Amino acid sequence: MLPALAVALYLFPSEGALLLAQETTEVHGQVVNGTEGAKIPDDLNVLMLITAADGRLAGTGQAAPDAQGRFVFEDVQIVNGGSYTVSVDHQGVFYGISLDSGGLADDLLLTVFETTQDASIIHVEQHVMVVAALDKDDQLVSVLEFVRFDNPTDRTLVPDLTKVDPISFLRFALPPNPSELTVESDLPGGDIVSIGTGFALTSPVVPGAHSLNFAYSFRYQDETIAYRQSLPQGADLFQVWVPEGIPDLAVPGLTNIAPINVQGTAYRAYEARDFAPGQGLQLEITGLPLPGVWVRFTNSVTGGDFWLIAIPSALGATLAAMLLWGIIRGYRPVPAGVEPDVAARTVDPAERAAVVRAVSALDQRYQEGDLPEVEYRTQRMELTARVLDQGFSQYSGEDEKPSGEQPE
């Protein structure tokens, strides 16, 4: 909305609202400062954005408040089914209200606040973690978390990610290796920044109550998963809800309370209370269902970890068998008078191990599609030849000298 408003004001500058309809009215209001002892700045501009019922921009306007913060928009068009947004920018934060045409007759009140960068002012009332779905075959858990919090002061929290003393932004923890994170809130627009074991928000937090929810997925390997659930802002109440349809799932570290029913779905509920900021808890979830033996084997075979172990092992066993075969087939007695070159007939274990690791990494890159087939086969043949040449060249008999002659 703000970029559209800026463009519209640039193209159609005016002291009142742009007229696009015959029926008009005057809109009165006042800007006040909600921070105790603070005054209204002299350079404020109040902006109006009119949106038609079909979402088109129907008009814009701007007005300058007087010394008492009073302002007026003259000749504001009345758009049936439209919406009106009146806002003001103070210290980089937009404060505004939205209303329909029926509310234009009322005196509007816009409250601005001074700012702070101390996130310790935020108070979390309730933090709920809901197990939304569970895929046993893929060993994947989908989670929703709901947070209700408020800013009880008379200052707006303005985050600064470069400021760590004190922390100036909201932070939320996630389990190990989360994926598909989505975040929604009633806060003004901002960014979601990955930090440590969770994420932070760069949205300003104005005084009053707010809500936030976020969804994500994570994988598990065993029947139990445990991790540190940090609560940077603390929480009066922390709960975990588990669907009754997953009977074995439990959260043993929390108190089991009466079941909760939400829109026809029953949940077993676990809770703990009174967490100070930064206290957190060790969260343990047990009874996670595991897939059958065949599914687990298939999952392990298709995973990258399996190939990192299996390829070097198989390649090492193959090379060892080939070396043994070459020794048996290629051995000849040393002619009289010729001293055997023991060092030349010994395969360097370190060299062979290095080549095996290189072949394993090459196979892994080819399997993941990072290496063209022609280049893969060429490099693999070269690496294999290094081990074979080292193991067999000394047994071919080509370097032996006739009896009585010394080796070069």
N, C-alpha and C positions, 0 to 999 in steps of 0.2 A: 504493500500500500504506500509506503513512504517514497520509494523511487517514482511511482506513478504520480504522487502528489507533487514531488519536486519538479518533474517534467511539466506537469500541468501549470504550476505556478510560473514556470519560466516562459511557457508559451502564452499564458493568459494572465498576466499580472493584474491585480485589482486590489482595492482596499476592502471590498466586501465580496460576497459570493458572486460567481459568474451566473448570469441569468440565462436559463435555457427553457423556462416555462413562464406562463403568464401569471399564475397565482404565486405570490411571494409573501414573505413575512420577515419580521425582525427577530434575531436570536440574541438574547442577552445572557451574560455570564460573568463570573469573577474567578481570578486566579488567586489562590491563597498558598502560603508556605506552611506546611504541616510540621516543620521542625521548630521546636521551641526557641524563641529568641531570634529566628532568622527572618529576613525581610524579602520582599518581592524584588527581583532584579529589574533594572530599568530597560534592558534590551530584549525582553521577551516578545515573541510573536506567537499568536494563537492561530492555528491552521484548521481549516475545515475541508473535509473530503466528502463529496456526495456521490453515492453509488446507486444506480438504478436497480430495479428488481431483477433485470437480466444480467447484472454484474458489470455493466458498462459504467465508465466514469461519466457522471452527469453534471458535475460542477465542482469548483474549488473556491476557496477564499482565504483571506488572512486578515487579522485585526490586531492592533497594538493596544495592550491594556494601559489604563491610566495609572496614576501613582497609588491608587487603592486596589489595583489589579482588575478593575472592571473593564469589560470589553463588549462590543456589539457588532454583529454582522447584519448589515442592512440588505434588504431585497433578496433574501434567501429563497430560492425556488422551493416549492412544495412538490415533492415527487412521491406519488402514491406507490406504496410498496418498496420505496427506497430506504436506504440507511444513511446515517450521518455520523461521521467520526470527527470529533473536535479534540485537538491535542496541542501540547506545548512541549518544547524541548528545553530542559533545564539541566545543565552540567552533563550533557551527553546522554541523558535518559529522557525518553518520551513518556509523558503522562497524558492520558486521554480517557474519553468516554465515548460510547457508541449508543445511538438511540434511533428511533424511527421518527417519522414526521409528526406523530402525535406528541412527542416530547419536546418539540421545538418551542412551545409556549412557556415552558418552565425556565426559571433562572438556572443556568448551568453552573456547576462548581467544579473547577479543576484544582486539585491539590498537588503541589510539588514538594519535594523534600531535599534536604542537603544529603550528602553522600558519606559513606564510610567504606573502609576496606578491611574491616575486621569480621571474618566469617563466624566468629564465635557467638555473634548475636543471634544466629539462626537456631530455632528450637524445633526439633523433630518430635511430633506427637505420636505418630504411628508409622511403623515400617513393616509391611506384609510381603512375604515371599510365597508365591503360589506355584506349585508344580502343575503346570497347565497340561502337559502331555508327556508321554514316555514311550519311546520306540525301543522295544527289547532287542530286536534283531540288530539294529544299528547301534545299540547301547547309547542312545541320545536322549537327553532330558531337555524339555522346553519349559522355560520359567517366565513368569510375570512378577514384577515387584512394584508395589504401590507405596508411595511415601507421602504423608501429609505433614506439612511443616508450616511455620509462620515466622515472620520477622516482627517481633513485638516492640521494636524501637520506633523512633520517629526519624530514622535515617535510612536511605536506600543503600543496600550493599552493592557496590560496583566492583566486579572481579578484576584482578590484575594477576595474570599467570606468572609474571616475573617477580611477584611479591610473595615471600614465604614467611615473613615474620612481621605481623601475624599472617596466617593463611587468609586469602581474600576471596576464595571461590568455593562453591559447593562441590563435594566429592562423594562418590558412591563406589562401593566395592563390588567385584565380580568374582565368580569361582575361577579356577585355573582353566586356561585355554577356552574362553567363551567365543561364540561366533554369532553373526547375524544380530548385532545389537541395534535396537531402535529405541528412541527416547521421545516422550511427549510430556508437555507441561503447560501450565497456564502462564509461564514467565514470558517476558518479551524475547524476541529473537536473539539467539546467541549460538555459539559453537559448542560442539561436543569434542572434548580433548582427551585422548588416552593418556593416563598417568599411572605408573606403578601397576597395581593389581586391579584397577578400575578405571573410572573416567571422571572428568570434571566438566562443569558447565560455566560458560562465560556470560550467561544472562544476568542482568541486574535483578535484584530481589527487592521490590518495594515493600514498605510496611504493610502488614496484613497476612492473611492466611493464603496458602498456596498448596498445590498438589502436583505430583510428578509420578509418572509410571514409565518403566522400561522393560523390554523383553529381550531375551537372548536364549541361546542353546549351549549346552556343553556335553562332552562325551565322558563316559566312565568306563573303567576297565574291570572293576571288581564289584562285589555286592555292597561295598561300603565306600563312601567318599567323605573325606574330611578336609576342611580348609579353614583358614582364618577369615571370618566374616567381620571385617572392621566396620565400625560405625563412626566415621570422622566427626559427624555432628551430634553423636549420641542418639538416644531414642527413649521416650517414655515407655513404649511398648514395641517389642519385636516379635513377630509371629511367622510361623511356617504352616501353610495349608496344604494338605495332601489329599487327593481325591480318594473316596472310599473304594473306587474301582481298582486301586492298586493296594491290595490288602496288606502286603508284607512291608510296605515302605513305612519307616518310622524315623523320628528325630529324637534319639534318647537323651540328648543333653538339655532338652527343654521340657517344660511342664505340659503334660497332656490335659487339655481342657475340653469342655463340651463341644460336640460337632457343630459345624457351621454350614448352613444351607444358603447357597447363592444361586438364584434363578433356576431352582430345581436340581442343582448339583450339590451333593453332600461332601463335605471335607472334614477330615480329622484335623484338629488344630493343636499346635504346640506353641508355647509362648515363654518369654522372659521379659522382665520389666526393669526400668530405671538404669539405663546405660548412660554413663557420663560420656561427654565428647571424647572420642578416641579410644574408648574402652574396648568395645567389640566383644566377640566371643569365638570360641572354637566350635564351628558348626559341623556336626556329623550326621550324615544321612545313611541309614542302613536299609537292608532288604531290597536293594535294587535288583530287578530281575535280570538274569543272564540268558543269552540265547542257547540253543542246543549245541552239542559238540561239533556237528558238521558246520553250522553257521559260524561258530567261533573260529574253526579252522579256516574256513573260506575267508573270513574277515582278516585273519592274520596273514594269509597268503597274499591277499591283494594289497596289504599295507606295505609301506616302504621299509619298515623295520625288519620285516621278515627277509627281504631280499638283501639287506645290508649284512645279515648274518648268514643266510643260506648260500649266497653266491660265493663268498670267500671260502666257506667250508667245502662246498662241492668242488670248486676249482682246485683247492689245495689237495683234496683226496684224489682227483683225477691226475694232477701233475705228479703226485707221489707214485701212483700206479704206473704212469708212463715212465718215470725214472727207473723204477724197479725193473720193468720190462726191458728197458734199454740196457740196464746193467747186465741182466742175464743174457740177452741176445748178443750184446756187443763185446763181451769180455773175451780177451785173448791173453795167453800167458806172456809174460815179459821175456823177450829173447835174452839169451845169456850175454852178459857183459853190458847190458843196458840197465841203468838204475831207474826204477819207476819214479815218475813224477807224481808224488802223493798229493801235493797241493793242487795240481791241475785236475785230478780226478775227484776233487771234493767240491760239491755244490755249496755255494755260500748261502746259508739259511737266511741271512738278513736280506740278501739280494732277492731271493725267491719270495720272501714275505712282502717286500716292497712291490714287486711285480703283481703278486696276487691282489694286494690292496688296490693297485692301479686298475687292474682288470675289473675288480668289483665295482669301483666307482664309475668306470666306463660303462659297464652293463646297466648300472642304476640310471645314468644319464640317458642311455638309449631307451630304457623302459619308460621313462617319464617323458620321452619325446623331445629332449633337449639336444639330440645329436642325430644328424642324418645317417641313414643306414650305410652308405658307402664309406663315409668317414669312420663310422663305428667299426665296420669290419676290418678296414685297413689298420686302424690303431690296435685292434684286438689281436690281429695276426702278428703285428710287430712285438707287442708285449709278450705274447705266448712264446714267440721264437726266442726271446731273450733267455727265458728259463730253459727251453729245450736245448738251445745251443750250448748253454753253460753246462748242462748235465750230460750231453751226449757227444760233444765234439772230441772229447779226450778218449773216447772209446771206439772211434771209427777205424783206428789203425793208420790213418793218413799221415800222422806225424811221427810214426815209428821209423827208426833208422835201422839199416842192416846191422847185423852183429859185427861188433868191432869198431863201428863208427860212433862218434860222440854226437849228441843232439846239438843243433845250432843254438 
